[in-house]
Amino acid sequence: MSEEVRSRRSDGRAPVPSPLADPAAPVPGRRRWLILAVVGVAQLMVVLDATIVNIALPSAQRALGFGVADRQWVITAYALAFGGLLLVGGRLSDLLGRKRTFVAGLVGFAIASAVGGAAPDFGALVAARAVQGAFGALLAPSALALLTTTFTDARERGKALGIFTAIAGGGGAIGLILGGVLTEYLSWRWCLYVNVVFAAVAVAGAVPLIKNQPRNPGARLDVPGSLLAAGGLVGIVYGFSQAAADGWGSVSTLGPIVAGVVLLAAFTAVEQRVARPLVPLGIIAERTRGTAYLGALISGIGLIGMFLLVTFYLQNVLGFSPLRAGLAFLPFIVGVVAAANFVSNRGLARFGPKKVVPVGMILAAGAAGLLTGIGTNGSYGPWVAPALVLMGLGTGCIVTVAFNLGPAGARPADVGVAAALVNSSNQIGGSLGAALLNTIAASAAAGYLTGNAPHASLQAATVHGDVIAFTFLTVLFTAGAVTTALLYPRRG
C-alpha cells in the first residue's frame, strides 16, 4: 500500500501530508524502541483493565451484593466512558500536546484505580470505573499517535504496530489471567490496585524519553459536539442495559435508545456546520478508513461480550477457580499474537484489507458458533478452547488492520482524533457488547426459567441464555464479513 494512496483525501484532490511522517527530527533508534515499550505498558494497562475485572466480578458481586442484571455495569461504566470520551481525548492530544495528555492520563488512571480498589459499595465501584475510563480516553489516543509519529520508517512502523496490536488484542486475555491470579491469591480489589504499578512504570519511562511536542494552534475543542456524542452513546448503551430488567418494549429501554439516536443525529448535523469539528466527517467518510472503524466496532461488540459470558460460564457452570478461569484464556492470546504479527508484517500488504478483515470475521463467527455447543455437562476442551483460538485469530486480523489504517492519511492536525476513532470504535463496541449480550443472555435465561418451571435449574437457564447470545454473535460476525468485503475497495 503506497503512502500516496493512503494519504489521498476522500474528495479525490491532491494528497495531504501523512501524519506518519512527522516534521520533527527522527527519534534515535534505541530511543524509539524504548518509547514503544513505554507506550506498550500504557496500552496494556488500558486494555487489560477492560477485562481484568471480569474474573473478579463473581467475587466482587458476592462481596458488594449486587445483582446479575447489574453486573455488566462494572464493565460497561469503564467501556462507555472510555469509548464515549475517546474523541474528546484525541482532540485534546492534538490541542495540548501528546506527552502532556499521555502523562496526565496515566496519573489520573492510577488515582481512579486506587479509589475503585477501595470502593465500599457497588455505586462507588461503578463511579470509579467510569473515571478510569475517562482518563483512559485521554491516554489511549495519545499512545497511538506517539507511536505513529515516532516510527517514520515503513518497515519499522510495521513491526511496531504489530507489537502494539498484539498488546491491544492480547491485553484483554492477559487481564483475565492476571485477574485470576490476583483474585485467587490476594483479593478482587487488587485487580484495580495493580494499575498503580503499571502507571508508575509508564510515567517513569515517559518523562525522560518522550519529548514535549508543541501545541497545535489549529486544533480546537468542539464542546457542543463533545456533549452530543457522549450523551448519545450513553443513552444507547443505557437503554440496552435496561432491557435485561424491564424488557425491550418498556419506556425505560426505548426512551434512552431513541434519545441516544437523536443526539447522535444532532451530533452529525453539528459537525457539518462548525468550523473546528470534533470529528471531521471526511475522516470517517474515507472508504478504507471508515470500514476499518466499522471492523473495530464489530470486533469490540463480540470480544467483550464473549469474555463476559465465557468468564461466568467457566466459574459458575464448570466450577473453575478464578485462576483456572484466567488461564483458560491462554489460547486466545496465542491466536491474537499469531494473527497480529502475520497481518502487520506480511498479510495486510500481500492480501489487503478486503480479504484479511472478512476472513477475521469468519473466524470469529466460527468461534461464536462453537460456543453455541456448550452445556451444563460440557467441558472446556471440545468447545471453549478451540473457540478461543478462533476468536484470537479473528480479532488479530480485524484489529491489526484497524490500527494500521485508522490513523493513515489523516492531516497532522487530525492524527490524534483519527487514532482515537480506532480505540473509540472498539471500546464503544465493547460497551455495547457487554450491555447487549448480557441483556440477551439474562432475558433468555429468565424466559427459560418461566417456561420450564418448576423443574428448570439455574445452571440450565444460564447456559440457555448464553447459547442464545452466542447465536446472535454468530449472525453478527457473519454479517460483518459480508459488509466489510463489500465496503473495502479492491485497492485499499
Disulfide bonds with the S-S distance in Angstrom:
none
